Amino acid sequence: MIRKLNVVLILLISLMVNPFLTIAQNENSIDEVIWVVGDEAILRSQVEEERIRMLYSGERLSGDPYCIIPEQIAIQKLFLHQAKLDSIEVSDQMVIERVESHINDMISKVGSKEKVEEYFKRSIPQLRDEYRTMFKDQGVVQQMQQKLVENIKVTPAEVRKYYESLPKDSIPYIQTKVEAQIITFEPRLPVEEVESVKSRLRDFTERVNKGEADFSTLAILYSEDLGSARNGGELGFAGKGSYVPEFSAVAFQLNDPNKISRIVETEFGFHIIQLIEKRGDRANFRHILLKPKVSDKTLQETLVLMDSLKADIDSAHFNFEQAALIASHDKATNKNNGLMVNPNDRTSLFQMEELPPEVAKIVDGMKINDISKPFVMTNQRSGKDVVAMVKLKNRVPGHKATVYDDYQELKGMLEAKKSEEIIKNFIKKKQSETYIRIKDGWKNCDFQYPGWIKN
């Protein structure tokens, strides 16, 4: 397929003669200009590749992709043009990290680098270059949109007026939300189990050093980081801040791709690491992760231990909050009276489906200030089994929104509405100011913004 990078200069010159130049590709396929927005061409191949990318990433469109995708690209070009005038840029590091994350995600879903390269008919380095342009453009568009709406201010009077203007059947329903506190114990790992895991990792290191096995093959076969294992343990380019400190401290000391790190313990388990490549302050590594197994007997012993802690709380020897501070192994909550924080909005309120499933099941039948019996759950971050008990601090039943109880939600809705209006007005204005041509056969669409076709 003829790439945009190879043909854009020819296209821009030729557009003066024929704005819908077609280009022969090999002997039996065609790439062509289907839209022109300002002095920018949109190619059929761009639309097709975006359709394939969306298919692989699981994104769904509610209509004809050959109408929706060209319009999305055209809208992006309007924002990019304005961003260029306003000197808006994004950092290379942010772009590269998003590219690596996207490529790793594709490899994970497809199964291997080779399958990705076979499907797209391009090497990973070629895809990396193309996605770098795509994600850079996306980042610039996002910053341009943020600039357009950055001065939106909503007053309490406006929120009240907005609420009063809503038809009764359009007043949003606020789902039931809860505040929960948690104490967790990590079961004590038997020394012999830890030594068994370390022995296996030392054996892997020896086999690689002797040339008896490839690190990537061992990662595929044995690593318990399932996300990277199918990719030979490869993690993709990232900076130190992308990893837990214990991992970064060892990984970024590696300089020789032929050397394997010492065994590293993190909250996820035990690792050995191999450097693939360094680029400035970012690097790409492979790793093998093994997790010591916790026996049912050890879990039961930990449940008994937490039962004793609950008995002390019930006897008022100390309260739940004090126990969380002193005894909980949960670093994310133990300094905050055990109060759980919702990662989606950084508040302490959760809808039931936002809680870890084991916690949601327990909390659903509790009353405010109830403390649960100890139970086993999976730590969503580390993937380890832990023993926990929770306290229901508060429950806000589901209800139709009111200004008094749900001011912040209504304020957010009004801000989103104003932002949407500003973005829409910007697009319509740029449409009216910009030269736009659409090839016959690509016009018969129910566009989101009808202003593309000019009389």
Rosetta blueprint (number, residue, H / E / L):
1 M L
2 I L
3 R L
4 K H
5 L H
6 N H
7 V H
8 V H
9 L H
10 I H
11 L H
12 L H
13 I H
14 S H
15 L L
16 M L
17 V L
18 N L
19 P L
20 F L
21 L L
22 T E
23 I E
24 A E
25 Q E
26 N L
27 E L
28 N L
29 S E
30 I E
31 D E
32 E E
33 V E
34 I E
35 W E
36 V E
37 V E
38 G L
39 D L
40 E E
41 A E
42 I E
43 L E
44 R H
45 S H
46 Q H
47 V H
48 E H
49 E H
50 E H
51 R H
52 I H
53 R H
54 M H
55 L H
56 Y H
57 S H
58 G L
59 E L
60 R L
61 L L
62 S L
63 G L
64 D L
65 P H
66 Y H
67 C H
68 I H
69 I H
70 P H
71 E H
72 Q H
73 I H
74 A H
75 I H
76 Q H
77 K H
78 L H
79 F H
80 L H
81 H H
82 Q H
83 A H
84 K H
85 L H
86 D L
87 S L
88 I L
89 E L
90 V L
91 S L
92 D H
93 Q H
94 M H
95 V H
96 I H
97 E H
98 R H
99 V H
100 E H
101 S H
102 H H
103 I H
104 N H
105 D H
106 M H
107 I H
108 S H
109 K H
110 V H
111 G L
112 S L
113 K H
114 E H
115 K H
116 V H
117 E H
118 E H
119 Y H
120 F H
121 K L
122 R L
123 S L
124 I H
125 P H
126 Q H
127 L H
128 R H
129 D H
130 E H
131 Y H
132 R H
133 T H
134 M H
135 F H
136 K H
137 D H
138 Q H
139 G H
140 V H
141 V H
142 Q H
143 Q H
144 M H
145 Q H
146 Q H
147 K H
148 L H
149 V H
150 E L
151 N L
152 I L
153 K L
154 V L
155 T L
156 P H
157 A H
158 E H
159 V H
160 R H
161 K H
162 Y H
163 Y H
164 E H
165 S H
166 L L
167 P L
168 K H
169 D H
170 S H
171 I L
172 P L
173 Y E
174 I E
175 Q L
176 T L
177 K E
178 V E
179 E E
180 A E
181 Q E
182 I E
183 I E
184 T E
185 F E
186 E L
187 P L
188 R L
189 L L
190 P L
191 V H
192 E H
193 E H
194 V H
195 E H
196 S H
197 V H
198 K H
199 S H
200 R H
201 L H
202 R H
203 D H
204 F H
205 T H
206 E H
207 R H
208 V H
209 N H
210 K L
211 G L
212 E L
213 A L
214 D L
215 F H
216 S H
217 T H
218 L H
219 A H
220 I H
221 L H
222 Y H
223 S L
224 E L
225 D L
226 L H
227 G H
228 S H
229 A H
230 R L
231 N L
232 G L
233 G L
234 E E
235 L L
236 G L
237 F L
238 A E
239 G L
240 K H
241 G H
242 S H
243 Y L
244 V L
245 P H
246 E H
247 F H
248 S H
249 A H
250 V H
251 A H
252 F L
253 Q L
254 L L
255 N L
256 D L
257 P L
258 N L
259 K L
260 I E
261 S L
262 R L
263 I L
264 V E
265 E E
266 T E
267 E L
268 F L
269 G E
270 F E
271 H E
272 I E
273 I E
274 Q E
275 L E
276 I E
277 E E
278 K E
279 R E
280 G L
281 D L
282 R E
283 A E
284 N E
285 F E
286 R E
287 H E
288 I E
289 L E
290 L E
291 K L
292 P L
293 K L
294 V L
295 S L
296 D H
297 K H
298 T H
299 L H
300 Q H
301 E H
302 T H
303 L H
304 V H
305 L H
306 M H
307 D H
308 S H
309 L H
310 K H
311 A H
312 D H
313 I H
314 D H
315 S L
316 A L
317 H L
318 F L
319 N L
320 F H
321 E H
322 Q H
323 A H
324 A H
325 L H
326 I H
327 A H
328 S L
329 H L
330 D L
331 K L
332 A L
333 T L
334 N H
335 K H
336 N H
337 N L
338 G L
339 L E
340 M L
341 V L
342 N L
343 P L
344 N L
345 D L
346 R L
347 T L
348 S L
349 L L
350 F E
351 Q E
352 M H
353 E H
354 E H
355 L L
356 P L
357 P H
358 E H
359 V H
360 A H
361 K H
362 I H
363 V H
364 D L
365 G L
366 M L
367 K L
368 I L
369 N L
370 D L
371 I E
372 S L
373 K L
374 P L
375 F E
376 V E
377 M E
378 T E
379 N L
380 Q L
381 R L
382 S L
383 G L
384 K L
385 D E
386 V E
387 V E
388 A E
389 M E
390 V E
391 K E
392 L E
393 K E
394 N E
395 R E
396 V E
397 P L
398 G L
399 H E
400 K E
401 A L
402 T L
403 V L
404 Y L
405 D L
406 D L
407 Y H
408 Q H
409 E H
410 L H
411 K H
412 G H
413 M H
414 L H
415 E H
416 A H
417 K H
418 K H
419 S H
420 E H
421 E H
422 I H
423 I H
424 K H
425 N H
426 F H
427 I H
428 K H
429 K H
430 K H
431 Q H
432 S H
433 E H
434 T L
435 Y L
436 I E
437 R E
438 I E
439 K L
440 D L
441 G L
442 W L
443 K L
444 N L
445 C L
446 D L
447 F L
448 Q L
449 Y L
450 P H
451 G H
452 W H
453 I L
454 K L
455 N L
